[in-house]
């Protein structure tokens, strides 16, 4: 079974690579970002990789400021 879009690096990525990369397909073949987004979802389904969520690029744990952390530790 072949996939109808061109892959970004010219070859089908491994499932591990696809899970970590934001873009799997060559951007030059799309006229709009909406078309690219739909094709990216199809590519992830084709590779049996979970779809990216809107918060995929956000760090799951809150970041702490080192200066505030030492002040918080001194509070009773």
Secondary structure as UniProt FT lines:
FT   TURN            8..9
FT   HELIX           15..20
FT   HELIX           27..29
FT   HELIX           33..47
FT   TURN            54..57
FT   HELIX           66..74
//
